[in-house]
Amino acid sequence: MTLPDLGPLWLTLHLAAVTTILLLICGTPLAWWLSQTRSRVKPIVEALTALPLVLPPTVLGFYLLVLFSPTSTFGGFWVRVTGETLTFSFTGLVIASMLYSLPFTVQPLQAAFESIGRTPMEAAAMLRASPLDRFATVAAPMAKRGFLTAAVLTFAHTLGEFGVVLMVGGNIPGKTKVISIAIYEHVETINYADAHVLAAILLVFSFTTLVMVYTINRRYPVGGRA
């Protein structure tokens, strides 16, 4: 049996890796703020963060397509600055994937930060540690379970994206054609053999991801102590 074109697989892995790294960088401050704040706008921010969990991917993809369009204010500004469009581009896929996978990064991190409690942070403050030092030396190490869970879930969720990436990126080989779209294309053309191979890869990876998440949760108890 000949293997199908694995180009979409490598593109998907690249997209998932970039999305996960960027979301960990951008999502950590947001998750920390949500875990510490008592602001009245917290429920609104939490709702916006969790919106991709309940919003149909095609709806989110449609509005992102409109936002990224060169005729829109944001899309036009991007074209003027970079000379490239966000629609049907890898950069557009990254931004769309970050928005779609945001809750899979923020929610595990927020839960991990909240599980630490205020006592360790107050003790560090009494030792005159700066807020950044308290986060880097106390909060982050104790929340390692949250970081691991967020990274694994975000990576896996990005691998399985379909509706959002199809709406924003289309189906351009080597540029925006990810594995989920390739599977759909093989099914449409009655090429079940290649669809089986690619689908099996995602099935095995998804199962392995769940095993990793449950193992992480058993290995690192609340607060991150082994």
JORAZI-V175266 format. One record per backbone hydrogen bond with DSSP energy under -0.5 kcal/mol. CO is the residue of the C=O (numbers start at 1). NH is the residue of the N-H. E is the energy in kcal/mol with one decimal. If there is no record, write none. Layout:
[[CO & NH & E] [CO & NH & E]]
//
This chain:
[[6 & 10 & -2.0] [7 & 11 & -2.3] [8 & 12 & -2.2] [8 & 179 & -0.7] [9 & 13 & -2.5] [10 & 14 & -2.2] [11 & 15 & -2.6] [12 & 16 & -2.8] [13 & 17 & -2.3] [14 & 18 & -2.4] [15 & 19 & -2.5] [16 & 20 & -2.3] [17 & 21 & -2.3] [18 & 22 & -2.4] [19 & 23 & -2.4] [20 & 24 & -2.2] [21 & 25 & -1.7] [22 & 26 & -2.7] [23 & 27 & -3.5] [24 & 28 & -1.2] [25 & 29 & -0.6] [26 & 30 & -0.9] [27 & 31 & -2.9] [28 & 32 & -2.6] [29 & 33 & -2.4] [30 & 34 & -2.5] [31 & 35 & -1.8] [32 & 36 & -1.1] [33 & 36 & -0.6] [33 & 37 & -2.7] [39 & 42 & -1.3] [41 & 45 & -2.4] [42 & 46 & -2.8] [43 & 47 & -2.2] [44 & 48 & -2.4] [45 & 49 & -2.4] [46 & 50 & -2.1] [47 & 51 & -1.0] [50 & 53 & -2.1] [50 & 54 & -0.5] [51 & 54 & -1.4] [51 & 55 & -2.2] [56 & 59 & -0.9] [56 & 60 & -1.9] [57 & 61 & -2.9] [58 & 62 & -2.2] [59 & 63 & -2.2] [60 & 64 & -2.1] [61 & 65 & -2.3] [62 & 66 & -2.2] [63 & 67 & -2.5] [64 & 68 & -2.9] [65 & 69 & -0.9] [67 & 75 & -1.0] [68 & 86 & -0.7] [68 & 87 & -0.6] [69 & 72 & -2.1] [72 & 76 & -2.5] [73 & 77 & -2.0] [74 & 78 & -2.3] [75 & 79 & -2.0] [76 & 80 & -2.2] [77 & 81 & -2.0] [78 & 82 & -3.0] [78 & 83 & -0.5] [79 & 83 & -2.1] [86 & 89 & -0.9] [89 & 93 & -1.7] [90 & 94 & -2.2] [91 & 95 & -2.3] [92 & 96 & -2.5] [93 & 97 & -2.7] [94 & 98 & -2.3] [95 & 99 & -2.0] [96 & 100 & -2.3] [97 & 101 & -2.3] [98 & 102 & -0.5] [99 & 102 & -0.5] [101 & 104 & -0.9] [101 & 105 & -0.7] [102 & 105 & -1.4] [102 & 106 & -2.6] [103 & 107 & -1.7] [105 & 109 & -1.4] [106 & 110 & -3.0] [107 & 111 & -2.3] [108 & 112 & -2.0] [109 & 113 & -2.7] [110 & 114 & -2.5] [111 & 115 & -1.7] [112 & 116 & -0.6] [113 & 116 & -1.0] [113 & 117 & -0.7] [114 & 117 & -0.6] [118 & 122 & -2.7] [119 & 123 & -2.4] [120 & 124 & -2.0] [121 & 125 & -2.0] [122 & 126 & -2.0] [123 & 127 & -1.0] [124 & 129 & -2.1] [125 & 128 & -1.8] [130 & 134 & -2.9] [131 & 135 & -2.0] [132 & 136 & -2.7] [133 & 137 & -2.8] [134 & 138 & -1.5] [134 & 139 & -1.9] [135 & 140 & -3.2] [138 & 142 & -1.8] [139 & 143 & -1.4] [140 & 143 & -0.5] [141 & 144 & -1.2] [143 & 147 & -1.9] [144 & 148 & -2.5] [145 & 149 & -2.6] [146 & 150 & -2.7] [147 & 151 & -2.4] [148 & 152 & -2.3] [149 & 153 & -2.7] [150 & 154 & -2.4] [151 & 155 & -2.2] [152 & 156 & -2.5] [153 & 157 & -2.7] [154 & 158 & -2.1] [155 & 159 & -1.6] [156 & 160 & -1.2] [158 & 161 & -1.2] [162 & 166 & -2.5] [163 & 167 & -2.1] [164 & 168 & -2.4] [165 & 169 & -2.6] [165 & 170 & -0.7] [166 & 170 & -1.1] [168 & 88 & -3.1] [171 & 173 & -0.7] [172 & 175 & -2.1] [172 & 176 & -2.8] [172 & 177 & -1.8] [176 & 178 & -1.3] [178 & 182 & -2.1] [179 & 183 & -2.3] [180 & 184 & -1.9] [181 & 185 & -2.4] [182 & 186 & -2.3] [183 & 187 & -2.2] [184 & 188 & -2.3] [185 & 189 & -1.6] [186 & 191 & -3.2] [187 & 190 & -1.5] [190 & 192 & -1.2] [191 & 195 & -1.7] [192 & 196 & -2.7] [193 & 197 & -1.7] [194 & 198 & -2.3] [195 & 199 & -2.7] [196 & 200 & -2.5] [197 & 201 & -1.8] [198 & 202 & -1.8] [199 & 203 & -2.5] [200 & 204 & -2.7] [201 & 205 & -2.2] [202 & 206 & -2.7] [203 & 207 & -2.3] [204 & 208 & -2.4] [205 & 209 & -2.4] [206 & 210 & -2.1] [207 & 211 & -2.1] [208 & 212 & -2.3] [209 & 213 & -2.4] [210 & 214 & -2.4] [211 & 215 & -2.2] [212 & 216 & -2.7] [213 & 217 & -2.3] [214 & 218 & -1.5] [215 & 219 & -2.5] [216 & 220 & -2.7] [219 & 221 & -0.6] [221 & 224 & -2.4] [225 & 221 & -1.3]]
//
